[in-house]
Amino acid sequence: MSQPGIYSLRRLGDVYLQSEESLPNKEEEERERIEIGLLLEGLFQMYGYDFRNYAYPSIRRRIWHRVHGEKLSTVSALQERVLHDRDCMERLLGDLVIHVTEMFRDPTLFASFREQVIPLLRQLPAIRVWHAGCSTGEEVYSMAILLYEEGLYDKVRIYATDINEEVLQVAERGAYPLKKMQDYTKNYMHAGGKDSFSRYYSAVGEMAAFHPFLREKIVFAQHNLVTDRSFNEFHVIFCRNVLIYFDNVLQNQVHHLFYESLSISGVLVLGHKESIAFTGHADGYEAIDAREKIYRKYK
C-alpha cells in the first residue's frame, strides 16, 4: 500500500476532498500532528490500543475519515468523543486496523509453502503455527486445508490472533459470502489444491460455512503485536501485510517479537511488500523463497 504525502482538506458541498495542491502551512501541520499525537496517546492510555508508531500518512488519512464519519470538524473533537464513547472508539478502531484478506491469497505463496516448507514440518513430532494479524480468518482456514491435505493436521496447533475482537468473531464462525467461493476456488487450485474445494464447506443461505473439523486445531485469541509479548515457541509464523502499516521503529520491535517466538529452523512468512532486510535480525534468517518472502531462522 502506498503512503501518500501530507494533504490538506478542502470542502466541496458536503464532501471533503484531499488536494496535493493546497498543502497546509507549517503551523496547521504542526497543530494537526499534535492533535493526532494526543488522540493516539489517549487511545493507548484509555483502551490499550497503541497506534503511536504506525506510518503517519496512513494513520492520518484514516483518522480524518473517522472525523468526517462522526460529522466533526477537528481531530481534537474526535479525541473528546473517543475518550467518552466506547462505540466511537470501536468505529475508529475499525478504520485504523486494515482487514484485507481472502482464501489462499497470493496462491504462489501457498504453492511454495506446500513445496518447500511442508517437507521441513514433516520431520516434527508436533507443529505450532501462529497467524499474527489473522483478520477475518480466510488465510487461517487456507493453512488448515493445506496442512490437512498434506496429512499434518492431526499434529498441528494453529494460533490465530488479531487486535480486533470483532474480526476474530467472524473468523471463529468460519462462514464467508458464497459469492466469493468461485474466486477462492481458483486461488485454491493455483495454490496446488489436491481436492474439490467445495468439499470443505457447505452452503447455508448466502454463506459458505467451512466444516467444523477445520476449526478443531485452531485457537482464536486477541493479541496486540505492539504491546503484547510472545505466548509460545512456534515452528511457523505467518504475518502478511501487517508490518507495512508500521514505522521502522515498530517494525523492528515486531520483528524482534517474531524472532524470539520462532524455534531454531522456524519459518517466517511475510507479505510481498514486506522484508526482513534492514531489521535487527536480518542476519538470523536465510531465504527459503525470497520472492514469496518465506524465511528460515538459522541462529
Buried (B, 14 or more C-beta within 10 A) or exposed (E): EEEEEBBBEEEEEEEBEEEEEEEBEEEEEEBBBEBBEEBBBBBBEEBEBBBBBBBBBBBBBBBBBBBBBBEBEEBBBBBBBBBEEEEBBBBBBBBBBBBEBBBBBBBBBBBBBBEBBBEBBEEBEEBBBBBBBBBBBBBBBBBBBBBBBBEBBEBBBBBBBBBBEBBBEBBBBBBBEBEBBEEBBBBBBBBBBEEEBEEBBEEEEEBBBBEEEBBEBBEBEEBBBBEBEBEEEBBBBBBBBBBBBBBEEBBBBBBBBBBEBBBEEBBBBBBBEBBBEEBEBEEBBEEBBEEBBBBBBEE
